[in-house]
Amino acid sequence: MHHAPTYQRPRPAAPAPPASPSDRPSGTLLGETLWRVLIVVCAVLGYRATDGGTLLGLSQLASVAAALGYSAVVVATLTAAALRRPEPPTAWLRGLLSVSLLVVMVTWFTAMGGGIDETWSFFEHLLTPLAALVDWLCVGRRQRDSRWWYPLTWGGALLAYLVVYLFSDAAIYPFLDPSDPTFLPALATLAATTLALGYALVATARATGPAEAVRAPTAA
């Protein structure tokens, strides 16, 4: 007696493992490292040019955070490369730094009507934010791992800064004075700007980022 052949349901292909840094040319890793070192240098120069500006100022705080954050990214990436491990998951940190710096830049040129005639402003409000944006758009691959809820947490981090700023009684940003009638509209605009920039970064990374994984050849 012959048995009818049973139907085998096709199984979905297993996801390919992420490519390790060793799969990339050493020149690519060197270029990524040098670019992030450049961001650190820009952030340090901008902060030092303020002659020890207060960290209650978002531009100074963002510069210090960028110097520390991108230094950590460089160390983590080089360590992973030395150990022949996949590129470390730095998308959340890099996104937070990029959004913070971009909020600084947008606020400076719009709400505050600032310029870039002075060295500290040139670095803090233009060079460092743009360098971080280029890093997000063109450097590395793990930003394609970004989740749609990331911008909410980035906004939460800036909200924590705002709480500290308000309780410190600092008078750096006139539009963040609770006694001013423009306080609530300014706060809403700042929140909307932060979320818009965050989701723009996530959408761009997920749509146009370089391939993260190298697929193994399929059997014939």
GROMACS elastic network, one bead per residue, 0.5 to 0.9 nm:
[ bonds ]
;  ai    aj funct       b0    kb
    3     6     6  0.85734   500
    8    11     6  0.87376   500
   11    14     6  0.86035   500
   12    15     6  0.88337   500
   13    16     6  0.85852   500
   15    18     6  0.89902   500
   15   213     6  0.88092   500
   15   215     6  0.81029   500
   16    19     6  0.85584   500
   16   213     6  0.62508   500
   16   214     6  0.66544   500
   16   215     6  0.52870   500
   16   216     6  0.68582   500
   17    20     6  0.87241   500
   17    86     6  0.88882   500
   17   213     6  0.62156   500
   17   214     6  0.73055   500
   17   215     6  0.76650   500
   17   216     6  0.89061   500
   18    86     6  0.63127   500
   18    87     6  0.80462   500
   18   212     6  0.60932   500
   18   214     6  0.67081   500
   18   215     6  0.87491   500
   19    22     6  0.80160   500
   19    23     6  0.62605   500
   19    24     6  0.82644   500
   19    85     6  0.85908   500
   19    86     6  0.59358   500
   19    87     6  0.75915   500
   19   212     6  0.65495   500
   19   214     6  0.56343   500
   19   215     6  0.87435   500
   20    23     6  0.55094   500
   20    24     6  0.75681   500
   20    80     6  0.83512   500
   20    81     6  0.75390   500
   20    84     6  0.63993   500
   20    85     6  0.53770   500
   20    87     6  0.60427   500
   20   213     6  0.86803   500
   21    24     6  0.54811   500
   21    25     6  0.82512   500
   21    26     6  0.84707   500
   21    29     6  0.75316   500
   21    77     6  0.83759   500
   21    78     6  0.89132   500
   21    80     6  0.73398   500
   21    81     6  0.52404   500
   21    82     6  0.86995   500
   21    84     6  0.64864   500
   21    85     6  0.66781   500
   21    86     6  0.58037   500
   21    87     6  0.59321   500
   22    25     6  0.72974   500
   22    26     6  0.77104   500
   22    81     6  0.64253   500
   22    82     6  0.86216   500
   22    84     6  0.59437   500
   22    85     6  0.78812   500
   22    86     6  0.83219   500
   23    26     6  0.89133   500
   23   214     6  0.87067   500
   24    27     6  0.81817   500
   24    28     6  0.65725   500
   24    29     6  0.73068   500
   25    28     6  0.54028   500
   25    29     6  0.69563   500
   25    30     6  0.89035   500
   26    29     6  0.52381   500
   26    30     6  0.61922   500
   26    31     6  0.86201   500
   27    31     6  0.60447   500
   27    32     6  0.85964   500
   28    31     6  0.50887   500
   28    32     6  0.62229   500
   28    33     6  0.85903   500
   29    32     6  0.51398   500
   29    33     6  0.61448   500
   29    34     6  0.86344   500
   29    77     6  0.85968   500
   29    78     6  0.81956   500
   29    81     6  0.84573   500
   29   140     6  0.87150   500
   30    33     6  0.51037   500
   30    34     6  0.61362   500
   30    35     6  0.85896   500
   31    34     6  0.51891   500
   31    35     6  0.61506   500
   31    36     6  0.86837   500
   31   139     6  0.86759   500
   32    35     6  0.52408   500
   32    36     6  0.63297   500
   32    37     6  0.86370   500
   32    74     6  0.85119   500
   32   135     6  0.82283   500
   32   139     6  0.60196   500
   32   140     6  0.70533   500
   33    36     6  0.52885   500
   33    37     6  0.61424   500
   33    38     6  0.85927   500
   33    74     6  0.60731   500
   33    77     6  0.82920   500
   33    78     6  0.80699   500
   34    38     6  0.61395   500
   34    39     6  0.87771   500
   35    39     6  0.64939   500
   35    40     6  0.88695   500
   35   131     6  0.81184   500
   35   135     6  0.74811   500
   35   139     6  0.83261   500
   36    40     6  0.63761   500
   36    41     6  0.86641   500
   36    70     6  0.61411   500
   36    71     6  0.75523   500
   36    73     6  0.81291   500
   36    74     6  0.68294   500
   36   131     6  0.84431   500
   36   132     6  0.82566   500
   36   135     6  0.74095   500
   36   139     6  0.89564   500
   37    40     6  0.50190   500
   37    41     6  0.62186   500
   37    42     6  0.86648   500
   37    67     6  0.87599   500
   37    70     6  0.74933   500
   37    71     6  0.71932   500
   37    74     6  0.76231   500
   38    41     6  0.50283   500
   38    42     6  0.61698   500
   38    43     6  0.85729   500
   38   128     6  0.88743   500
   38   131     6  0.80500   500
   39    42     6  0.51178   500
   39    43     6  0.61233   500
   39    44     6  0.85968   500
   39    66     6  0.75259   500
   39    67     6  0.72381   500
   39    70     6  0.72962   500
   39   127     6  0.84539   500
   39   128     6  0.60309   500
   39   129     6  0.87317   500
   39   131     6  0.60580   500
   39   132     6  0.67210   500
   39   135     6  0.87872   500
   40    43     6  0.51161   500
   40    44     6  0.61284   500
   40    45     6  0.85523   500
   40    63     6  0.85051   500
   40    64     6  0.88853   500
   40    66     6  0.65627   500
   40    68     6  0.76141   500
   40    69     6  0.85494   500
   40    70     6  0.63717   500
   40    71     6  0.67427   500
   40   128     6  0.83518   500
   41    44     6  0.51641   500
   41    45     6  0.60391   500
   41    46     6  0.84709   500
   41    67     6  0.73925   500
   41   128     6  0.88763   500
   42    45     6  0.51967   500
   42    46     6  0.60569   500
   42    47     6  0.86292   500
   42    63     6  0.83545   500
   42    67     6  0.82892   500
   42   123     6  0.60416   500
   42   124     6  0.78304   500
   42   127     6  0.68927   500
   42   128     6  0.56072   500
   42   131     6  0.85544   500
   43    46     6  0.52021   500
   43    47     6  0.62671   500
   43    48     6  0.86191   500
   43    60     6  0.88203   500
   43    62     6  0.83415   500
   43    64     6  0.66265   500
   43    65     6  0.85493   500
   43    66     6  0.63157   500
   43    67     6  0.55778   500
   43   123     6  0.69215   500
   43   124     6  0.67328   500
   43   127     6  0.86222   500
   43   128     6  0.59347   500
   44    47     6  0.52321   500
   44    48     6  0.60132   500
   44    49     6  0.84625   500
   44    63     6  0.68694   500
   44    64     6  0.69887   500
   44    66     6  0.86593   500
   44    67     6  0.62962   500
   44   123     6  0.89923   500
   45    48     6  0.51676   500
   45    49     6  0.60232   500
   45    50     6  0.88708   500
   45   119     6  0.85332   500
   45   120     6  0.73344   500
   45   123     6  0.71028   500
   45   124     6  0.86262   500
   46    49     6  0.52825   500
   46    50     6  0.68785   500
   46    60     6  0.79959   500
   46    63     6  0.70602   500
   46   119     6  0.70216   500
   46   121     6  0.69982   500
   46   122     6  0.75456   500
   46   124     6  0.52199   500
   46   125     6  0.87906   500
   46   128     6  0.81781   500
   47    50     6  0.54390   500
   47    51     6  0.73939   500
   47    52     6  0.69647   500
   47    53     6  0.70944   500
   47    59     6  0.85300   500
   47    60     6  0.58751   500
   47    61     6  0.86491   500
   47    63     6  0.62467   500
   47    64     6  0.70197   500
   47   120     6  0.65946   500
   47   123     6  0.83353   500
   47   124     6  0.73285   500
   48    51     6  0.54774   500
   48    52     6  0.62551   500
   48    53     6  0.81001   500
   48   120     6  0.76085   500
   49    52     6  0.77667   500
   49    53     6  0.85878   500
   49   118     6  0.88242   500
   49   119     6  0.64633   500
   49   121     6  0.85588   500
   49   123     6  0.88969   500
   50    53     6  0.51236   500
   50    54     6  0.88154   500
   50    60     6  0.81768   500
   50   119     6  0.85286   500
   50   120     6  0.57091   500
   50   121     6  0.85172   500
   52    55     6  0.86742   500
   52    60     6  0.88335   500
   53    56     6  0.85636   500
   53    57     6  0.76432   500
   53    60     6  0.65307   500
   54    57     6  0.58219   500
   54    58     6  0.89628   500
   54    60     6  0.67730   500
   54    61     6  0.79091   500
   55    58     6  0.68995   500
   55    59     6  0.81408   500
   55    60     6  0.54882   500
   55    62     6  0.85378   500
   55    64     6  0.83135   500
   56    59     6  0.86891   500
   56    60     6  0.75682   500
   56    61     6  0.67530   500
   56   161     6  0.82078   500
   56   164     6  0.81103   500
   56   165     6  0.61587   500
   56   168     6  0.83019   500
   56   170     6  0.74751   500
   56   172     6  0.81443   500
   57    60     6  0.54426   500
   57    61     6  0.61441   500
   57    62     6  0.85181   500
   57   165     6  0.83733   500
   57   170     6  0.89297   500
   57   172     6  0.67611   500
   57   173     6  0.84576   500
   58    62     6  0.57793   500
   58    63     6  0.83790   500
   58   100     6  0.82317   500
   58   101     6  0.87179   500
   58   104     6  0.67709   500
   58   161     6  0.81355   500
   59    62     6  0.51726   500
   59    63     6  0.61918   500
   59    64     6  0.87753   500
   59   100     6  0.85833   500
   59   101     6  0.73511   500
   59   104     6  0.57495   500
   59   105     6  0.83146   500
   59   108     6  0.89932   500
   59   121     6  0.88599   500
   59   124     6  0.61814   500
   59   125     6  0.73196   500
   60    63     6  0.51197   500
   60    64     6  0.63249   500
   60    65     6  0.85791   500
   60   124     6  0.74124   500
   61    64     6  0.52543   500
   61    65     6  0.60804   500
   61    66     6  0.84965   500
   62    66     6  0.59397   500
   62    67     6  0.85758   500
   62    97     6  0.71926   500
   62   100     6  0.62675   500
   62   101     6  0.60306   500
   62   104     6  0.78976   500
   62   124     6  0.83299   500
   63    66     6  0.50269   500
   63    67     6  0.62310   500
   63    68     6  0.87140   500
   63    97     6  0.89975   500
   63   101     6  0.76662   500
   63   123     6  0.89957   500
   63   124     6  0.65480   500
   63   128     6  0.77039   500
   64    67     6  0.51533   500
   64    68     6  0.63143   500
   64    69     6  0.83916   500
   65    68     6  0.52135   500
   65    69     6  0.56677   500
   65    70     6  0.82807   500
   65    97     6  0.72012   500
   66    70     6  0.57527   500
   66    71     6  0.80435   500
   66    94     6  0.88028   500
   66    97     6  0.60211   500
   66    98     6  0.84645   500
   66   101     6  0.82445   500
   66   128     6  0.84292   500
   66   132     6  0.85587   500
   67    70     6  0.57314   500
   67    71     6  0.61018   500
   67    72     6  0.86965   500
   68    71     6  0.51856   500
   68    72     6  0.62658   500
   68    73     6  0.87963   500
   69    72     6  0.51322   500
   69    73     6  0.63345   500
   69    74     6  0.87816   500
   69    93     6  0.71950   500
   69    94     6  0.76304   500
   69    97     6  0.74621   500
   70    74     6  0.61250   500
   70    75     6  0.85702   500
   70    93     6  0.87190   500
   70    94     6  0.75755   500
   70    97     6  0.85444   500
   71    74     6  0.51340   500
   71    75     6  0.62896   500
   71    76     6  0.86146   500
   72    75     6  0.51476   500
   72    76     6  0.60474   500
   72    77     6  0.84903   500
   73    76     6  0.51191   500
   73    77     6  0.59814   500
   73    78     6  0.85000   500
   73    88     6  0.83619   500
   73    90     6  0.67530   500
   73    93     6  0.84887   500
   73    94     6  0.81599   500
   74    77     6  0.52157   500
   74    78     6  0.60861   500
   74    79     6  0.84092   500
   75    78     6  0.53109   500
   75    79     6  0.59747   500
   75    80     6  0.85313   500
   76    79     6  0.51394   500
   76    80     6  0.61396   500
   76    81     6  0.86253   500
   76    87     6  0.84418   500
   76    88     6  0.66002   500
   76    90     6  0.86729   500
   77    80     6  0.51520   500
   77    81     6  0.62112   500
   77    82     6  0.86731   500
   77    86     6  0.87863   500
   77    87     6  0.61404   500
   77    88     6  0.61399   500
   77    90     6  0.89042   500
   78    82     6  0.61111   500
   78    83     6  0.85860   500
   78    87     6  0.89582   500
   79    82     6  0.50977   500
   79    83     6  0.62186   500
   79    84     6  0.84522   500
   79    85     6  0.84354   500
   80    83     6  0.51274   500
   80    84     6  0.59056   500
   80    86     6  0.64157   500
   80    87     6  0.62973   500
   80    88     6  0.67470   500
   81    85     6  0.59987   500
   81    86     6  0.74701   500
   81    87     6  0.74180   500
   82    85     6  0.77166   500
   83    86     6  0.89805   500
   85    88     6  0.80723   500
   86    89     6  0.87920   500
   87    90     6  0.84415   500
   87   140     6  0.81218   500
   87   141     6  0.78449   500
   87   142     6  0.70911   500
   88    91     6  0.88047   500
   88   142     6  0.74955   500
   89    92     6  0.77523   500
   89    93     6  0.88069   500
   89   142     6  0.59435   500
   89   143     6  0.80718   500
   89   145     6  0.79778   500
   90    93     6  0.55229   500
   90    94     6  0.60614   500
   90    95     6  0.84006   500
   90   142     6  0.67151   500
   90   143     6  0.74271   500
   91    94     6  0.52072   500
   91    95     6  0.58262   500
   91    96     6  0.84809   500
   91   136     6  0.84769   500
   91   141     6  0.87568   500
   91   142     6  0.58084   500
   91   144     6  0.78324   500
   91   145     6  0.69266   500
   91   146     6  0.61095   500
   92    95     6  0.51096   500
   92    96     6  0.61641   500
   92    97     6  0.86990   500
   92   143     6  0.78711   500
   92   146     6  0.69538   500
   92   147     6  0.87211   500
   92   150     6  0.67314   500
   92   154     6  0.83268   500
   93    96     6  0.51452   500
   93    97     6  0.62779   500
   93    98     6  0.85874   500
   94    97     6  0.51587   500
   94    98     6  0.60380   500
   94    99     6  0.85420   500
   94   132     6  0.80668   500
   94   135     6  0.84990   500
   94   136     6  0.70959   500
   94   143     6  0.82075   500
   95    98     6  0.50544   500
   95    99     6  0.60107   500
   95   100     6  0.84318   500
   95   136     6  0.73059   500
   95   143     6  0.80147   500
   95   146     6  0.85809   500
   95   150     6  0.81161   500
   95   151     6  0.81962   500
   95   154     6  0.77168   500
   95   198     6  0.74399   500
   95   201     6  0.75002   500
   95   202     6  0.81773   500
   96    99     6  0.52728   500
   96   100     6  0.60718   500
   96   101     6  0.85848   500
   96   150     6  0.85324   500
   96   151     6  0.80450   500
   96   153     6  0.84327   500
   96   154     6  0.53426   500
   96   155     6  0.85271   500
   96   157     6  0.81649   500
   96   198     6  0.82424   500
   97   100     6  0.52026   500
   97   101     6  0.61590   500
   97   102     6  0.85361   500
   97   129     6  0.88304   500
   97   132     6  0.75441   500
   97   154     6  0.87751   500
   98   101     6  0.52740   500
   98   102     6  0.60620   500
   98   103     6  0.85473   500
   98   129     6  0.67199   500
   98   130     6  0.86960   500
   98   131     6  0.89627   500
   98   132     6  0.54331   500
   98   133     6  0.60171   500
   98   135     6  0.86706   500
   98   136     6  0.73688   500
   98   198     6  0.85979   500
   98   201     6  0.86455   500
   99   102     6  0.50764   500
   99   103     6  0.60205   500
   99   104     6  0.85323   500
   99   129     6  0.86162   500
   99   132     6  0.89596   500
   99   133     6  0.85904   500
   99   151     6  0.86009   500
   99   154     6  0.74685   500
   99   155     6  0.87805   500
   99   194     6  0.68360   500
   99   195     6  0.88203   500
   99   197     6  0.63730   500
   99   198     6  0.60056   500
   99   201     6  0.81788   500
  100   103     6  0.51825   500
  100   104     6  0.62931   500
  100   105     6  0.87757   500
  100   129     6  0.84467   500
  100   154     6  0.81471   500
  100   155     6  0.89637   500
  100   158     6  0.75320   500
  100   194     6  0.79586   500
  101   104     6  0.50260   500
  101   105     6  0.62911   500
  101   106     6  0.87294   500
  101   124     6  0.80094   500
  101   125     6  0.77034   500
  101   126     6  0.89795   500
  101   128     6  0.73201   500
  101   130     6  0.83997   500
  101   132     6  0.76636   500
  101   133     6  0.87552   500
  102   106     6  0.60477   500
  102   107     6  0.83727   500
  102   125     6  0.83038   500
  102   126     6  0.88825   500
  102   129     6  0.54978   500
  102   130     6  0.77919   500
  102   132     6  0.85556   500
  102   133     6  0.79080   500
  102   194     6  0.85852   500
  102   197     6  0.76819   500
  103   106     6  0.51917   500
  103   107     6  0.58870   500
  103   108     6  0.83047   500
  103   129     6  0.88103   500
  103   190     6  0.80642   500
  103   193     6  0.72271   500
  103   194     6  0.64007   500
  103   197     6  0.78922   500
  104   107     6  0.53326   500
  104   108     6  0.60194   500
  104   109     6  0.87174   500
  104   124     6  0.80924   500
  104   125     6  0.64658   500
  104   129     6  0.80165   500
  105   108     6  0.52087   500
  105   109     6  0.63387   500
  105   110     6  0.85908   500
  105   124     6  0.78236   500
  105   126     6  0.64069   500
  105   129     6  0.67507   500
  105   130     6  0.89180   500
  106   109     6  0.54448   500
  106   110     6  0.60172   500
  106   111     6  0.79748   500
  106   125     6  0.83389   500
  106   193     6  0.86107   500
  107   110     6  0.52473   500
  107   111     6  0.52331   500
  107   112     6  0.63129   500
  107   113     6  0.81941   500
  107   114     6  0.87951   500
  107   190     6  0.81677   500
  108   111     6  0.62114   500
  108   113     6  0.60428   500
  108   114     6  0.53282   500
  108   115     6  0.78595   500
  108   125     6  0.69539   500
  109   112     6  0.60859   500
  109   114     6  0.52385   500
  109   115     6  0.69817   500
  109   125     6  0.83213   500
  110   113     6  0.52087   500
  110   114     6  0.76491   500
  111   114     6  0.83894   500
  111   175     6  0.82824   500
  111   186     6  0.88110   500
  112   173     6  0.82894   500
  112   175     6  0.89535   500
  114   121     6  0.85787   500
  115   118     6  0.79687   500
  115   121     6  0.72591   500
  115   122     6  0.80225   500
  115   125     6  0.86086   500
  116   119     6  0.72620   500
  116   120     6  0.80648   500
  116   121     6  0.50440   500
  116   123     6  0.82243   500
  116   125     6  0.72896   500
  116   126     6  0.76683   500
  117   120     6  0.87630   500
  117   121     6  0.70543   500
  117   122     6  0.66958   500
  118   121     6  0.54336   500
  118   122     6  0.61412   500
  118   123     6  0.88582   500
  119   122     6  0.50855   500
  119   123     6  0.64132   500
  119   124     6  0.86000   500
  120   123     6  0.54273   500
  120   124     6  0.59668   500
  120   125     6  0.81464   500
  121   124     6  0.50865   500
  121   125     6  0.53514   500
  121   126     6  0.74214   500
  122   125     6  0.57183   500
  122   126     6  0.55065   500
  122   127     6  0.64359   500
  122   128     6  0.86252   500
  123   126     6  0.56025   500
  123   128     6  0.56459   500
  123   129     6  0.82828   500
  124   127     6  0.66390   500
  124   128     6  0.57641   500
  124   129     6  0.71722   500
  125   128     6  0.69349   500
  125   129     6  0.65657   500
  125   130     6  0.87405   500
  126   129     6  0.56268   500
  126   130     6  0.60683   500
  126   131     6  0.84915   500
  127   130     6  0.53298   500
  127   131     6  0.59886   500
  127   132     6  0.85889   500
  128   131     6  0.50956   500
  128   132     6  0.61659   500
  128   133     6  0.86217   500
  129   132     6  0.51522   500
  129   133     6  0.62073   500
  129   134     6  0.87514   500
  130   134     6  0.62295   500
  130   135     6  0.85829   500
  131   134     6  0.51633   500
  131   135     6  0.62395   500
  131   136     6  0.87786   500
  132   136     6  0.63080   500
  132   137     6  0.87346   500
  133   136     6  0.51377   500
  133   137     6  0.62381   500
  133   138     6  0.84828   500
  133   201     6  0.86835   500
  134   137     6  0.51119   500
  134   138     6  0.56840   500
  134   139     6  0.71977   500
  135   138     6  0.54496   500
  135   140     6  0.76325   500
  136   139     6  0.60719   500
  136   140     6  0.77094   500
  136   143     6  0.71156   500
  136   201     6  0.77481   500
  136   205     6  0.76255   500
  137   140     6  0.85380   500
  137   143     6  0.85341   500
  137   201     6  0.80480   500
  137   204     6  0.75755   500
  137   205     6  0.65868   500
  137   208     6  0.84400   500
  137   209     6  0.71352   500
  138   141     6  0.84501   500
  138   209     6  0.76330   500
  138   210     6  0.82813   500
  140   143     6  0.73204   500
  140   209     6  0.88556   500
  140   210     6  0.81538   500
  140   212     6  0.89564   500
  141   144     6  0.62239   500
  141   145     6  0.82347   500
  141   205     6  0.88033   500
  141   209     6  0.67914   500
  141   210     6  0.60395   500
  141   211     6  0.70090   500
  141   212     6  0.55089   500
  142   145     6  0.54218   500
  142   146     6  0.76276   500
  142   209     6  0.88188   500
  142   212     6  0.68208   500
  143   146     6  0.53668   500
  143   202     6  0.77032   500
  143   205     6  0.59116   500
  143   206     6  0.74257   500
  143   209     6  0.74781   500
  144   147     6  0.85027   500
  144   202     6  0.78170   500
  144   204     6  0.88444   500
  144   205     6  0.52725   500
  144   207     6  0.80529   500
  144   208     6  0.85679   500
  144   209     6  0.60322   500
  144   210     6  0.79148   500
  144   211     6  0.83100   500
  144   212     6  0.72785   500
  145   205     6  0.84536   500
  145   206     6  0.74250   500
  145   212     6  0.86556   500
  146   149     6  0.84255   500
  146   150     6  0.68377   500
  146   202     6  0.60809   500
  146   203     6  0.87972   500
  146   205     6  0.76325   500
  146   206     6  0.71991   500
  147   150     6  0.55332   500
  147   151     6  0.84727   500
  147   202     6  0.73563   500
  148   151     6  0.69462   500
  148   152     6  0.83644   500
  148   199     6  0.73318   500
  148   202     6  0.69291   500
  148   203     6  0.83296   500
  149   152     6  0.54649   500
  149   153     6  0.69395   500
  149   199     6  0.88750   500
  150   153     6  0.53307   500
  150   154     6  0.62958   500
  150   155     6  0.86827   500
  150   198     6  0.77129   500
  150   199     6  0.82936   500
  150   202     6  0.80408   500
  151   155     6  0.60263   500
  151   156     6  0.84235   500
  151   194     6  0.78589   500
  151   195     6  0.58723   500
  151   196     6  0.84621   500
  151   197     6  0.82797   500
  151   199     6  0.60495   500
  151   201     6  0.88611   500
  151   202     6  0.79326   500
  152   155     6  0.50806   500
  152   156     6  0.61614   500
  152   157     6  0.88061   500
  152   195     6  0.69609   500
  152   198     6  0.81640   500
  153   157     6  0.62877   500
  153   158     6  0.87585   500
  154   157     6  0.51799   500
  154   158     6  0.65834   500
  154   159     6  0.86749   500
  154   194     6  0.80323   500
  154   195     6  0.81808   500
  154   198     6  0.74859   500
  155   158     6  0.51547   500
  155   159     6  0.61133   500
  155   160     6  0.87061   500
  155   191     6  0.71050   500
  155   194     6  0.61917   500
  155   195     6  0.65426   500
  155   198     6  0.82385   500
  156   160     6  0.62680   500
  156   161     6  0.87435   500
  157   160     6  0.51381   500
  157   161     6  0.65491   500
  157   162     6  0.88327   500
  158   162     6  0.62552   500
  158   163     6  0.87619   500
  158   191     6  0.88737   500
  158   194     6  0.84881   500
  159   163     6  0.62961   500
  159   164     6  0.87536   500
  159   191     6  0.85134   500
  160   163     6  0.51911   500
  160   164     6  0.64416   500
  160   165     6  0.86425   500
  161   164     6  0.52153   500
  161   165     6  0.60916   500
  161   166     6  0.86967   500
  162   166     6  0.61208   500
  162   167     6  0.86087   500
  162   176     6  0.87935   500
  163   166     6  0.52769   500
  163   167     6  0.62710   500
  163   168     6  0.86145   500
  164   167     6  0.52877   500
  164   168     6  0.61343   500
  165   168     6  0.52173   500
  165   169     6  0.68999   500
  165   170     6  0.64232   500
  165   171     6  0.89566   500
  166   169     6  0.56759   500
  166   170     6  0.69458   500
  166   176     6  0.79095   500
  166   177     6  0.79399   500
  166   178     6  0.81811   500
  167   170     6  0.80258   500
  170   173     6  0.82231   500
  171   174     6  0.65779   500
  171   176     6  0.82730   500
  171   177     6  0.75456   500
  172   176     6  0.83391   500
  173   176     6  0.54678   500
  173   177     6  0.72861   500
  174   177     6  0.56399   500
  174   180     6  0.80675   500
  174   183     6  0.87309   500
  175   178     6  0.82538   500
  175   180     6  0.70634   500
  175   181     6  0.88638   500
  175   182     6  0.63775   500
  175   183     6  0.56521   500
  175   184     6  0.89769   500
  175   186     6  0.62821   500
  175   187     6  0.83281   500
  176   179     6  0.87277   500
  176   180     6  0.77541   500
  176   182     6  0.82040   500
  176   183     6  0.55201   500
  176   184     6  0.84607   500
  176   186     6  0.71429   500
  176   187     6  0.72805   500
  177   180     6  0.54254   500
  177   181     6  0.86413   500
  177   182     6  0.83625   500
  177   183     6  0.60404   500
  178   181     6  0.76722   500
  178   182     6  0.84132   500
  178   183     6  0.55288   500
  178   184     6  0.78352   500
  179   182     6  0.85917   500
  179   183     6  0.72767   500
  180   183     6  0.54359   500
  180   184     6  0.85927   500
  181   184     6  0.71971   500
  181   185     6  0.82486   500
  182   185     6  0.54710   500
  182   186     6  0.59172   500
  182   187     6  0.84676   500
  183   186     6  0.51364   500
  183   187     6  0.60170   500
  183   188     6  0.86184   500
  184   188     6  0.61243   500
  184   189     6  0.85297   500
  185   188     6  0.50866   500
  185   189     6  0.61010   500
  185   190     6  0.85524   500
  186   189     6  0.50401   500
  186   190     6  0.60812   500
  186   191     6  0.85906   500
  187   190     6  0.50901   500
  187   191     6  0.61894   500
  187   192     6  0.85907   500
  188   191     6  0.51377   500
  188   192     6  0.61031   500
  188   193     6  0.85132   500
  189   192     6  0.50978   500
  189   193     6  0.60078   500
  189   194     6  0.85302   500
  190   193     6  0.51125   500
  190   194     6  0.61515   500
  190   195     6  0.86974   500
  191   194     6  0.51618   500
  191   195     6  0.62670   500
  191   196     6  0.85205   500
  192   195     6  0.52521   500
  192   196     6  0.59533   500
  192   197     6  0.85101   500
  193   196     6  0.50833   500
  193   197     6  0.60573   500
  193   198     6  0.84328   500
  194   197     6  0.53244   500
  194   198     6  0.60902   500
  194   199     6  0.86642   500
  195   199     6  0.60597   500
  195   200     6  0.83737   500
  196   199     6  0.53569   500
  196   200     6  0.60344   500
  196   201     6  0.86378   500
  197   200     6  0.50519   500
  197   201     6  0.62318   500
  197   202     6  0.87383   500
  198   201     6  0.52311   500
  198   202     6  0.63402   500
  198   203     6  0.86365   500
  199   202     6  0.50066   500
  199   203     6  0.59056   500
  199   204     6  0.83526   500
  200   203     6  0.51909   500
  200   204     6  0.60140   500
  200   205     6  0.85119   500
  201   204     6  0.52257   500
  201   205     6  0.61100   500
  201   206     6  0.86002   500
  202   205     6  0.52069   500
  202   206     6  0.61211   500
  202   207     6  0.84896   500
  203   206     6  0.52883   500
  203   207     6  0.60131   500
  203   208     6  0.84197   500
  204   207     6  0.52173   500
  204   208     6  0.57943   500
  204   209     6  0.71960   500
  205   208     6  0.55995   500
  205   210     6  0.84621   500
  206   209     6  0.58924   500
  208   211     6  0.89488   500
  209   212     6  0.82234   500
  211   214     6  0.76425   500
  215   218     6  0.85259   500
